[in-house]
């Protein structure tokens, strides 16, 4: 009898630990649920919402008792195994805890293993709730943010690697981490790279060229030909206005601008101005009429060509397509072809970004910025970073502050940190009419620059590219453009994400791309992929061959920038607009 009592007494702490662990997981889930479903509306905290914005009824969250019981049973089974292993437990399957330092610190390793168990349990609960898909997506996002923020690796008290480094450096790493923190507070953003290693025009954006036109919204760059002859139809690139254009010209070996130059094209690029208060009232119509359309007409005038070839990247593709639709409504057909890289025209499938957009959020932004003001570039940059919090936020918190490391120089991350502002009226129009109401995909639902917009009137050859792992423009969203544009189309899917998939020069011989040669464009990207063939390496070579087919005959390359009359070199590329910091 005494022996049985002793056994029961020994098991009691384990039962209590299981109970407390389960209750803690439930409590954490409820906190995340509250944050995901009620503390935030469209990504905006309720306490920042204007009083005039009418708040909708927030859905109540419930879980089927049978599903909850199943999750609890799974939790108990895994927790029992953790308890059996004790301090020998290993946090497996997560790169944050993969170093030998974690394995050599039993307490830290055990805390990481418990954290991973609680995280899995919370995600299982998020999947099990009875709610519409958007509510579930918001809840998943909130849980993922909570998990990323509460990781033991983010705490000096539990991060085995940071503790080991502090001991090895006799505390120097901690002192350096504090210096890094103060530096980042002063500069206003988290350091992802050694920004002192780069300078626009010196070791990024170095392709030789000149500014040949400028107005209050953009500078037009023309690049020096690299071939004795060029194709008669010039080539205009319209990058996204939410970033700097030099993502297309980081280094000579990965520059899409230089690559197009080497293929024999006369290359022009829109370099957007980083808006200040003087542009606080700029609208979507301004960007279409006075930027995209102005750039198209200017390239026509400089080259003397009736038609050009044009490329739009991300939001730049949306702007370019809108401009071409406006010009089509005016009876103009200035483009012989259009290339769209990771671009939304149909905003039905916007992926994770959809969780931020609903009527209260749009109303809030309209009241805040719709009649004037600037959306700070840092706000957009933070939003995109928190879409991948472990890789683009907490990884640098740990490295910079807990370990006292200086992130290595990386041109892509330097560009990523070089944020741009947006005019409020432009941003709120874009938010409502594309992401929220998807009017651009509906013929004649929008009036832009005095014209009804119908993308079906852009009846020209189109090369449409999407990246398979893109989290900003999901591959299905990029593919949807094939259902809107009536001309002869070619859709290509590349491996990797929003940037790495696009910036993939042939010389690297990396990744793959998929092409379907039968010319069919079924309704969904999944159906298209079923008939596609994988090809090793970059998609650039396929695109280059396609573009040459629309470039016309070859003519002697110009010896000067501009046309020697109305348009002359103003200053060397990359120009001064791109150097303005937010």
N, C-alpha and C positions, 0 to 999 in steps of 0.2 A: 504494500500500500504506500509506504514511504517512497519506494523507488518510483512508483507511478506518479506521485505528487512531484517528485524532483524532475521527472521528464516533462510533466506539464509546465512546471515553472520554467524550465529551460526553453520550452517552445513559445512561451508567452511573449517574450520580447520580439520574436520573429513575427508572430501574429500581429503584434502592435505595429511593427515596422511596415508590414504589408498594408495594414489598414491606413496608417499615416501616409504611406506612399501613394496609395490609390486616392485617398482624399486630397492629397496635394496635387495630383494630376488633374482631378476633377476641378479643384479650385482654380488651377492655372488655366484650364480650358475655359471655365466660366469667365475668367478675367479677359482672356483673348476673345471670347465670343462677345462680351460686352463691348470690347474695343472695336471688333470687326463689324458688329451689327448696330451699335447704338452710339458709341463714342465718336465714331467717324461717319460722315455722310459723304460718299464720293471722294474719300481721301481727305476731307476737310474736318478738323475737330469741331464738334458742335459749339464749343465755347467761342469759336471764331466766326460762327455763322451770324449774318446780320439778322436782327429781330424781324425784319420785314419778310424774310424768306420763310414761306410756309413749310413746315416740316411734315413729311408723310408719316403715316403709321408704320412703325418699325416692326418687322416680323418677329414673332416669338419663336424661339429656338427650342426644339424638343428632339429627343432621340428615342427611337423605338426601344422599349424595355428589353426585348430579346437581343437586339444588336448591342445594347449597352452591357447586357450580361455576358455576351460573347467576348466583348472587348475586355471586360473585367477578368474573365477566366484566362484570357491570353496574357493579360498583365500579371496576374498572380503566378502563372506558370513561369514567365520570364523572370519575374522578381525572385521566385523561389530558386531558380537556377543561379541568379546573381548572388543571392544569400549563401548558397552552397559554395560558390567559388570564393566568396569573401574578397580579400584584397588581392587575390590572384586574378580577378576579373579583368578582362581587356576590352577597351572601347574600340570595337572593330568596325571597319567599313566607313570611316570618316577621316579625311586627310588632316583635319585639325588636330587629331590625337594620334597621328601615325609615327611620330618621332620616337626614338629610343628613350628620350627623357620621360615621356609619359609611362612607358613600360617600367622604367626604373623608379617610379614614384607611385607606390601602391595606392595611397590615399587619393592622389590626383586621378589615377586611372579608374579607380572605383567610382569617384564622383562623376567622371565623364561617362562611364557605362550606365549609371543611374540616369543621368541627364538624357542620354540617347533613348533609353527605355521610356522615360516620360514623354519625350518628344514624339516617338512613334505612337504612343498611346493617344496623345492629343490629336495627331493627324488622323488616326483611325476614327476618333470621335467626330472630327470635322467632316469626314467622309460619310459618317453615319447619320448626320442630322437630317431631319425632315424639313426641307426648305427648297426654294427655287434655286436654279443653278447659279445665278448671280450672287445670292446670299451665301451659298456654299463657297463660291470662289473668294468672296471677301473674307469669309471666316478662315479659309485655308491660308490666305495671305496674312491675316492677323496672327494666326498660329505660327506661321513660318517666321514672321518678324520677331515674335516673342522668343521663339527657339533660338534664332540667330543672336538676339541681344543677350539672352540669359545663359549662353554657353560658358562652362567653366574656363574655357580658354581665354575669355575676355577679362578674367579676374586674376590679378597678380597673386592672390592668396591660393589659387588653385591651378594656375598655369605652370605646369612642370618645366616647360622649356624656358619660360621667362625667369623662373626661380633659379634654374641651373645657370643661366647666363649671368644673373645678378651675382651669384656666388663666384663664378669664374672671373668676372670683371671687377670684383670687390665693390659692387654697388655702382660702378660707372655707367652701366646700361640703364639703371633707374634714373640717374641724373640726366643722361642724354635723352631719355624718354620724356622727362619733364620739359627739357628745352624744346624738343620736337612739338610737344603739346602747346607750349606758349607761342611757338612760331606759327602753328596752324591756326590758333585763335587769332593771331594778328593778321594773317593773310585771309582769313575768313572761310577757309575750306580745308578739308582733309587732304594731306599730301599723298598722292598715289605714285609719284615719281620724283626724281630730283629735277625740279623745274629749272634750276640754275644751269643745267646742262644744255638747254635748248634756247634758241632765239629764232623767231619767224624771219625768214629771209637769209639767215646765216647757215643754219644746218637743218632746217625744215622749210618746205615751200621754196625750193631753190631753183626750180626750172626757169630758164631765162625767158623773159618776156617784158611787157610794158603795159601800163594802164593807158587805154586809148579813149576811154569815155568815163565820166562819172556824173552822178547826180546825188541827191540827198539820200537815196536808198542803196545804191550799189556802185561799185567800180567794175568796168568791163576790162578784163585782161586779155591781151593777145600774146601768144607764145611764139618765140622764134622758131621758124621751120627747121627741122633736122634733116630734111631731104631736099634734093635739088628741085624736085617737082612735088606739087601737092595736088590733091583732088580739088576740082573746081567748086564743089559745094563745101562751104566751111562747116565746122563742127562746134556747136555751142553746148557747154555743160552748165546746168543749173543745180547747184548743190543745195542742201537744206539750209534754211535761214536760221535754224535753231542751233547750228554749229558753224565752225569756221570751214572754209572751202578746202583747206590744205590737207584734210583727210585724203583727198585725191592726189596729193603731192607731198607725201611725208618725206620720202627719200627717193633718189633717182631710180633705185632698183625696185621700188614698189609703187611708183607713181603712175596712176592711170592717165593723168594728163600727159606725162612724158611718153607713155606707151602709145597713146593716140597720135602724138607728134611723130614718133618713129614710124608709124604705119603710113605716114604721108598725108595726114589731115592738117588743115589750117585751124588751129585750136583757139577757141575763145572760152573764157570762164567768167561767170558772175561771182564777184566777191562782195558778199552782203556787208553793209555797214552795221556795226554793233550799235543798236539804237541808244540814244541818250534822250533827255527830256524834250529836245527839239522834235523828236519823232513820236512823242507820247500819244499823239492822236492819229497815227498812221493806221489805215484800214486794209482789209484784204483787197479791196478794189485798187488801192494805191500800189500794193505789191504786184498786182497783175498788170495794171496799165503802165505804171511808171517804172517798173523793174523788168518783169518777164517779157512783156510785149515790147518795151523800149529796147531791151537787149536784142531781141529777135530782129527788130527793124534796123538797129544799128549795125549788127553783123551783116545784114543784107546790103546796107549802104556801103560799108567798108569794103566788102568783097565784090560787090557788083553782081552777086548771084541772086536770082529770083527765089531760089529755095536753099534752105540749109538743112543739115542734120542736127537733131537736138537730143540731149540726154538729161534726164532728171533723176536725182538721187533722193530717196526718202521723201520728206516734205517738199523738196525741190521738184520731184516728179509730180506731186499733186498741184503745185503752183504752175508748172509748165503745162500740164494737161488742161488746167482751167484756162490758161492763156490761149492755147491752141483752139479750145472750144469757143472762146469769145471771138477769136479771129475768124473761125469758120462761120460763126453767125453773122459776121460782117462781110462774108464773101471772100475772105483771104485764105490762102493755103500756102503758108510760108515754109512749111517743113516737108522735106521729102521722106523723112522717117523720124521715128521717135524711139528712144531707148528709155525704159523705166527700170530703175534698180531699187529693189525693196521699197516699193511705193504702194500706198493705199489710194485707190480710186473708189472702191466699194468698202465701206467701213463696217460691214456686217460682222466680220470676225476680227476684232482688234486684240484678242488675247487678253493677257493680264491687265493691260491698260484699261480695259472695259470696267474693271471694278471701281475705278476712280470717277467714272463719268455717269452722272444721273442729273435729273432736273434740279434738285436743290444745289448741287455743286455748280452746275452751269449758271444758275441764277446768282449764286454768291459771287462767282467770278465776274459776271456781267455788272453786278452792282458795284463791285470793287474796281474793275478796270475797263468796263465796256465803253465809258465815255471819255477815257483818257487815263494815262498812267503807263508804267512799265512793269512787266513781269520780270523780276530779276533772274539773270541767267543761273545763279546759284540754286534757285528753287527748282528749275527744270533738271539741272544736273543732279541734285539730291534725289529727285523722284526716280530718275533712271538708275541711279546707283542702288537705291533700295529695292529695285526689282531683282537684284542679285546681291542681297546683303552680306552674305558670307564672303563673296569674292571681292566686292567693290566697296565695302564699308569696314566690317569687323576685321578682316584680314589686315587692313592697314592700321586700325586701332591697336591691334596686338603687336604688329611689327614696329610701328612708329613709337608707341607710348610704353608698352610693357617691356619690349626688348631693346628699345633705344636704337633701332636701326634706321638708316636713311634708305628709303626705297631706291632701287637702281634706276638709272636713266632708261626711259622707254618712250619713244616718240609718240606711239599711239595713246598712251595714258597722259602725256603732256597735252596732246590735242584734246583729249577727253576732259581735261581740267580747264581748258581755255573756253569758258562758257560765254554765251551771248544773251543779251536781253531781248525781249520781244515787246512790241507796242501792244498795249492792252486791247484796243478795239480790234486789231488784227487777230490776236490770240483768241478773244472771246467769240468772234465770228467763226473762226476755224473750229473751235471747240463745239459750238452749238450745231453748226450746219454740216459738219462731217462726222465727228466721233459720236455726237448725241443723236442727231436726226438723219444722218446718212443721206442728205439731199443731193450731194454731188452725183450719186449713182442713179438718181431719178431724173429722167429727161424733163427739162424745162421747169424743174422745181426751184431753181435758183436764178436770180438775176445778178450778174456781175458785170460791172462797167457798162451798164445799160443794155446788156444782152441776156437773153435766156440761155442757160448753159445746158448743152446736150452733148455728152461725151461721144454719143453715136455719130456725131458729125466729124469726128477726127478720123477720117477715112484714109489713113496712110499706113504703110508698113510699120509694125511695132515689134521691138525686141523687149521682152518682159522677163526680168530676172528676179528670183526669190531665193532666200537662204533657208535651208532645211531646219536649222535650229534657231531661227530668228525669234527672239522674244518680244521685239518691238513691232515688227511687221510680220506676223506669223505667215508661214508659207501659203496657207489657204487664203489669207488676205491678199497677198501679192498675186496669187493665181487668179483671183476673182476679176482682175482687170481684163483677162482674156474674154470674159463674158460681156464686157461693155464696149470694147473697141472693135469696130467692124472691119478694119483693114486686115491685110495678110499678116499673120502673127507668128512669132516664134517664142515659145516659153522655155526657159532653162532654169533648172533648180541646181543650186550649188550646195556643197556641204558647209557646215559651220554656221556662224551667227550673222548678226546684222552688219557688222563691220568686217570681221575676218573672212566672211564668205565673199564679200565684194572685193576687198583688197587682197587679191590672191594672184600675183603675177605668175606667168608661165614658168619663168626661170626657177622658181622654188620647187616646182614639180610636186606640189602638195594638194591634198584633198581630191575630190571628184566632182563631176557635174553630170546631170541627167538631161537627156534630150529625147523627145518623141518625134520621130521622122514622118509619121503618117499624116501630119497636119490636122489631126483631130483634137478638139478641145472640149471634152465632156464637162459636165456641170461642176464636178468637184476635182480638187487637186489629187485626191486619192485615186480617183478613176483615171486621171491623166497618168499618174505614176505607174499604174499597172501596165501601161503600154510603152513606158519609157525605157531607155537603155542607159546604163551607167558608163561614163567615160572617165578615165583617170586624168588628173591634173586640172589646170585652170580652165574656166569658161571663157577667159579673155580671147583666146585664139578663135573660138567659134564666133564670138561677137565681132571680132576684127574682120573676119571673112565676110560676115553678114553685112557689116557697115560699108565695106568697100563696094558691095553691090548696089549701094544707094548713093555713092559719093560722086558719080559722074566721071568725066575724063580727067586726065592729069594735065596740069598746066605749070609753067615755071613758078617756083616759089617766090613770093614777094620779098624784096630786099629791105623794105622798111616797114615799120609798124603803122597801122591805120591805112589811110588811102592818100596821104600826102596833101589833102585838101582840108576838109572839115574835121577830120579825125587824125590827130598826131599823138605821138608818145607824150604822156603827161608826167609820168615817173616810172621807174623800173618796177617790175613785178617783184614781190607780191602786192605792192601798193601799201598805203597807210591804213586803209579801212580795216584790214585783217589784223593789224597790230593793236587796235584799240581793245583794252581789257574791260570786262564787265565789272 
